[in-house]
């Protein structure tokens, strides 16, 4: 079956969406009427186009299995919900700011054996609404700004942007700080390509790559693991393999302001293509506001990270470090 609609879940528990069919909103895409021959544009065609599956508010014990999502906008969005299982799902997103799996204030989420082909982040984890206003907290009386205990495994992620974006959008709270923690990614294949133009500005180019961990708006990000990851890219794709950053207010994106802290990050058995195919080195930046020593990147381990036959330990060309960054280990 092909279902030309979207699933929106709110306040539901014990739901299973499964089968071999297709959930499609592709007829709403930019360019559908002229056979997708026009230049791609930013954003969904209709202002309030929902994700194909929107787990919106106060949901738990939700399973999504086997289906294919052909999405104008985002594939699956999880917000203010917990205990979500995604297995053997195929996701295709079509407009430029369309994530595959997008999680905000989500707890205990697993995604395995999935194929995600997205035009923006394949997997994104936040703690507040991003620039899409209608994906806000409407209907949730007391949102908890924490995303935690998320596992992504045995997936193939293909994107024109980033396979992973962890952090970036937060509320700005400080007592306590918003928190993204205990994210475990393992045994995945990441493939980057490009079909749209990025301005010839070095800082903008660095936003794209394979794995980005970004603290903004006082966000605390901790205990992130990438293990057994294989990365490939088109030859002319530009971007950093690994990008870890605590941004200050002066360079925060969207409506965000300065970030707080990133700590306890592990990359183990991560392989990239040959050194000559990597345009920019992996980077750890901290431009956090003020002189507070807690506003930093603290504790990142690179274990058996290779570029072709060359290990990251082979030279400084593979890693760029700037600002309040400490306890970095390359082995």
Secondary structure, DSSP 4 states (H G I P E B T S, - for coil): -EE-S-EEEES-EEEEEESS-EEE-GGGSTTGGGTT-SPP-SS-SSTTPPPSEEEEES-EEEEEES-EEEESS-SEEEEEEEEEEEES-EEEE-STT--SEEEEEEEEEEEES-EEEESS-SEEEESS--S-GGGS-TT-TT---EEEEEEEES-EEEESSEEEEEE------BTTBPEEEEEEEEEEEEEE---S---S-HHHHTT-EEEEEEE-TT-EEEEEEEEEEEEEE-TT---EEEEEEE--GGG--TT-----EEEEEEEEEEEES-GGG-SB-EEEEE--SSS-TTSEEEEEEEEEEEETTEEGGG-GGGEEEEESEEEEEE-
